[in-house]
Structure formats: C-alpha cells, structure tokens
Amino acid sequence: MPDVATASFVAHRNLLFTVAYEMLGSAADAEDVLQETWLRWATVDLAEVRDRRAYLVRITTRQALTRLRTLGRRKESYVGEWLPEPLLTTPDVADDVELADSVSMAMLLVLETLAPTERAVFVLRDVFDVGYDEIAEAVDKSPAAVRQIAHRARAHVAARRPRGVVTQDESRGALDAFRRAVETGDLQGLLDVLAPDVVLVGDGGGIKQAVLRPVVGAEKVGRLLATGWARVPGALSLEPVQVNGYPALVLRIDGELDGVVALRIDDGRVTGLYAVRNPEKLSHMDRATTLSR
C-alpha cells in the first residue's frame, strides 16, 4: 500500500503534468519536471503542509520555470520553426472546452510569446484558477505584482488567441473534407476548406524535411499540400485522431509513423495547420495522455 506522500503525488499527477506541459509545450520536459517534483516532494514534512495540491503545484511551477528558461536558450538554436510536442489526448479533454482550448497547438504558440513568469502566472490563474497568494509563493512575487502580471498577460493573450470555440461536429466535418482533399490531391477541395488566411507551420527539427518558415494563404498552402504529399515515397495514410483536444491527422508512410498535422478550425474552415515531423517530438503519439484541471 503506497505511503501518504506517494498517494498524494499520484492523485494529483495528471494535474501536475498538465501544468508543466502548458508552461513548457514539451511532454518530455514536463515528465522531467514531474520527476524533479517527486524528488522534492518526497523530502517534505507533510505535517507542515496545509494544502497538498497547492504545495505540489508550487513545486512543479518552480521546476517548470527553471526549465522554461533553459528551453528558451535551446530554441534559439533550433532549426526551422519550433512547435509544441503533440499529445494524443483522451476524448474527455475535447469535452472540456476550456481545457482543450488551453492545450491546443494554437494556444500553446500564443503562450510561447509570453515571458516565463507571465506564462506561469497566466497558466496558473486563467487555466487552473489558482489564487493570487498561492501563485505569488510559486513565482516569488508579491500578490500585488502577480495581479499586475496576470492583467498584462491576459491582455497579451487576448490580442493573439484563437478566434473562438468550435463545436466538435464543425471540426469533424472540416477535418473529413480536408483529409479527402489531401488524399486525392484535390486542389479545389483544399481551397474550399482552407480559410483565405490559413497558416501552415512545419517542425522537422532539422531531422526531417519541413517548411522552414510559415506558409500563408489558401492558394500557397493548397498547392503545397496537393503536390507535396503526392510525391511522398511509399503508401501515405492519414488517420483522424484527437491531438491536444482538437482534430488532427496522424501521417504514416508504409505503416510507419511519420508525423502529425494538428488543425485549427474556425467557422467551418481550416485556419491553422501545425505539422510536426521531428521524431523526437512524436514519442507521446503511441498512447493517449490524460490531462486534467
């Protein structure tokens, strides 16, 4: 039978992983943060802990902040565009509209534009509804300073966040139309489902071929998809899945996992395509990850 410390950690593990992942955009780094959180938690005198959940979130936040600053330096030398590590998610994530929005590829890219402390404060306050006093302890700021940071971060995110909430039926219809058009190389079909200002971002990490800069506009993106995937050596298959709470396609070539394309859909049309081919970022695509708030 697990001891009290272990039981408490396990009970909150999914929450802690979600906090770390939203702060880092990397499942591998989030797992490392959880390991560091456990090592520190195992040395804590639980008799001195008033709220175990809050204490664990505080440890996780501090570890994630340290790692986030390291990640920033790593991204400076990254080849091409950097995208968050995609997660195959369980159906309940899509059902929780606010959680799905907070972990979507589009939102994680918005969070990338925040400074580390701003990102931590925004995630803890606006996603997980953590109190200002608790956040202040986690980021070593005063509650008044945290309120100012939260206000600034909220305004920053509001100006850049995805346009709105999309229904599952709307997403499914656009995904099916997009998938059919890609599989058949139907340029007109792609133009019908792509928004005029659609953006395609690729991430090959310098290991796999990918567009090095974002491609903007339905005509450019449509032609690239219609011609590029037609030249793929081997049998290409596209499997619809849920990635980060939103519709996506898993790409397989001759049955082997080759990449993931996550879609952002607004008003029935595809506005964002996030194609991850870097094999180092695909390790969480073989099993569903449970996220929680």
URLINDA-V937598 format. One record per backbone hydrogen bond with DSSP energy under -1.0 kcal/mol. CO is the residue of the C=O (numbers start at 1). NH is the residue of the N-H. If there is no record, write none. Layout:
# URLINDA-V937598
co = {CO/CO}
nh = {NH/NH}
This chain:
# URLINDA-V937598
co = {3/4/5/6/7/8/12/13/14/15/16/17/18/19/20/21/25/26/27/28/29/30/31/32/33/34/35/36/37/38/40/41/45/46/51/52/53/54/55/56/57/58/59/60/61/62/63/64/65/66/67/68/69/70/71/74/75/87/88/90/91/92/95/96/97/98/99/104/105/106/107/108/110/111/115/116/117/118/119/120/121/122/123/123/124/131/132/133/134/135/136/142/143/144/145/146/147/148/149/150/151/152/153/154/155/157/157/167/168/169/170/171/172/173/174/175/176/177/178/179/180/181/185/186/187/188/189/190/193/195/196/198/199/200/201/203/203/204/204/215/217/218/219/220/221/222/223/224/225/228/229/235/237/239/241/242/243/246/247/248/249/250/251/251/252/253/256/259/260/261/262/264/264/266/269/270/271/272/273/274/275/276/278/279/282/284/289}
nh = {7/8/9/10/11/12/16/17/18/19/20/21/22/23/24/25/85/30/31/32/33/34/35/36/37/38/39/40/41/42/43/44/48/49/55/56/57/58/59/60/61/62/63/64/65/66/67/68/69/70/71/72/73/74/75/77/78/244/289/93/95/96/97/100/101/102/103/108/109/110/111/112/113/114/119/120/121/122/123/124/125/126/127/128/130/135/136/137/138/139/141/146/147/148/149/150/151/152/153/154/155/156/157/158/159/160/161/171/172/173/174/175/176/177/178/179/180/181/182/183/184/186/187/190/191/192/193/194/270/198/218/217/273/215/275/277/278/207/208/200/221/222/223/224/225/226/227/228/229/231/232/254/252/250/248/89/246/243/263/241/261/239/258/259/237/256/253/251/276/249/274/271/272/269/266/195/199/264/201/262/203/260/281/282/285/88/90}
